[in-house]
Amino acid sequence: MKKFECKNLGVDCPFQVQAEDAEEVVAKAEEHAAMAHNMPRGDETKNKIRAVIKDMV
């Protein structure tokens, strides 16, 4: 399982997403980032998200 939290990008936001694979996490997190934080969709945002995805133990 993989996990993303907005707070790991320095955003004061409680959003979290978990999924079996990183690409599913990226897709859901990118959607949230665009809707909630007005971040642009695309490679730059996806790469920022990928950089802070963590493995759940």
N, C-alpha and C positions, 0 to 999 in steps of 0.2 A: 504494500500500500504506500501511496505517496500523499503528501500533505502540503498545502500552501496556506499561508496566513498573510493578510495584508500588512500586519504589523512588522513582518520581516522585510518589507520594502520601506519601512519608516513612515508608514501611513497610519494615522490614528483611526483605525477601523477594526471592528471585531470579526470581519469576514474570514471564514476558513472554508476550505474545500478539501475533500479526500477522494481518492479514486485509486483504482488498481494500477493505472499507468500514468506516466508523467504527461503524455499528450492530452489525456482527458482532463487532468488537472489544469493544464495550460489553457485549454479551450474554455473551461468554466471560469477560471480566474481572469482571463482576458475579457470575457463578456462582462464580468463584474466591474473590472477596472474601467472599461469604456462607459458603462452605464452610471456607476456610482462616483467615479473620480475623473471623468472626462479625459481619460488617457487615450491616445490614438491606438487603433488596432494596427497590428503589424509586427514585423520581426523585432523591432527594438523593445516593444512591450513584452513580447513573448520571451525574449532572451532575459529580460529582467526577472520575469516570473520563474523561468527555468533555473536561474541562478540561486533562488532561495527555496526551491522545493526540497523537502526533507523526506527521508524514508521513515516510515512509522515502524516502531518495534513492538 
